[in-house]
Amino acid sequence: MKSVVVEEFGTSDALRVVESALPHLGPEDVLVRVAGAGLNWIDVSLRAGRLAAGGLTAPAPRYGMGWDVAGIVESVGAQVTRHRPGDRVIGLRDVLGTPGTHAEYVALHQDAVTAAPAGADLVDAGGFPLAGVTALGALATSGASRDDTVLVTGAGGVIGTLCVSIAVSRGIEVTAVGRGLDADRLTALGVNVVDGDPDAVGATLASRVRALVPRGVDAVIDTANLGIAAHEALRGGGTFVALVRPFAPPPLRGTDVRVHEAWADPALLAEAVALVDTGVIELPRTRRLPLTLVAEAHDVMEAGGLRGRIVLVP
Ligand SMILES: NC(=O)c1ccc[n+]([C@@H]2O[C@H](COP(=O)([O-])OP(=O)(O)OC[C@H]3O[C@@H](n4cnc5c(N)ncnc54)[C@H](OP(=O)(O)O)[C@@H]3O)[C@@H](O)[C@H]2O)c1
């Protein structure tokens, strides 16, 4: 089968599409025939060597790429009870150093796999797993509940948009920081919108947020990695949620700074699917590219301005 690996960190030229045997299937594993596999920032960071530089990966001769997957169960290990061949599933690989999802087949522990959203196109569903669990996890980490005020940065992005929709459905008051091009889509979600482009307006981000929420917001979910600029919009005692550790600012005014880093929580995977099934959230928009064009996919993502997920199709 084909799969994408890196053997040396670097630009997208470092990506290799290789032929290999089918992944080993452990007794509690599910072999998934990949229909679509989203490309996430963690793939770009791994390829570029940023995870290794941050001490998050051991140097390895070869890394399999890809975390997200949607597809059809091909076969199951002897002790698998919850999935059967033919099931439509989404899943998340969560261990560095194991074969990835940017491949024709992937083996995942049965707990890292759940039924795909009912009726969803499986290629589109392949762009959802990591974003879905991260949005749910970040909201849980924020501790926000009904009538609290939350600032979501990068609200036009994949995780940001999911955070906004879920928060609104819970009666949380949301101020969304997007770019100019995101304004109409975010306004349609029924939230306050602030332009996060520093060149767009003279005032600081925090002062623009405080014009809408004078005492400061109860929590910030910083999916755009704005760090201190977003932290200043927080009220004393509020909670700042960073999604990438190096962008977590130092706490100010007794605020609580937390880093949400739990990538693959199977309970959240099923909960995220339930939110799609009940219409609370929509699957992220997708742009499809063949698996063999994975280097082009990385380049498009790194160029910025993408709205939605690139999904690699084997
Ligand atoms: N902790 C975890 O478990 C975990 C899991 C998954 C992802 N993450 C992290 O979460 C972050 C978001 O991921 P994602 O998949 O949602 O990425 P994404 O779709 O690229 O969203 C990020 C958004 O932020 C926007 N943005 C950047 N600077 C901005 C500014 N000054 N004002 C307004 N918007 C701005 C980007 O717009 P442009 O494209 O126009 O710049 C983009 O729309 C990434 O850093 C990723 O590494 C963490």
The ligand as an ORCA input file, in Angstrom:
! r2SCAN-3c Opt
* xyz 0 1
  N      -3.600     21.229     21.296
  C      -4.115     20.395     20.441
  O      -4.492     19.293     20.803
  C      -4.268     20.843     19.023
  C      -4.910     19.996     18.108
  C      -5.102     20.460     16.827
  C      -4.647     21.724     16.451
  N      -4.004     22.508     17.342
  C      -3.536     23.857     16.972
  O      -4.683     24.667     16.867
  C      -4.421     25.759     15.983
  C      -5.597     25.937     15.023
  O      -5.714     24.817     14.188
  P      -6.730     24.824     12.942
  O      -6.647     23.472     12.373
  O      -8.045     25.377     13.330
  O      -5.974     25.847     11.977
  P      -6.610     26.840     10.876
  O      -7.794     26.226     10.234
  O      -5.459     27.251     10.018
  O      -7.116     28.073     11.753
  C      -6.303     29.093     12.277
  C      -6.972     30.394     11.896
  O      -6.402     31.489     12.591
  C      -6.437     32.580     11.681
  N      -5.617     33.676     12.129
  C      -4.275     33.739     12.238
  N      -3.902     34.970     12.671
  C      -5.034     35.683     12.837
  C      -5.315     37.006     13.248
  N      -4.356     37.871     13.587
  N      -6.607     37.403     13.307
  C      -7.606     36.565     12.975
  N      -7.408     35.299     12.563
  C      -6.130     34.854     12.495
  C      -5.965     31.949     10.394
  O      -6.212     32.792      9.275
  P      -5.150     32.787      8.029
  O      -5.140     31.398      7.490
  O      -5.743     33.797      7.112
  O      -3.819     33.186      8.617
  C      -6.835     30.701     10.390
  O      -8.128     30.950      9.867
  C      -3.116     25.404     15.280
  O      -2.061     26.191     15.841
  C      -2.889     23.945     15.602
  O      -1.523     23.596     15.656
  C      -3.806     22.077     18.632
*
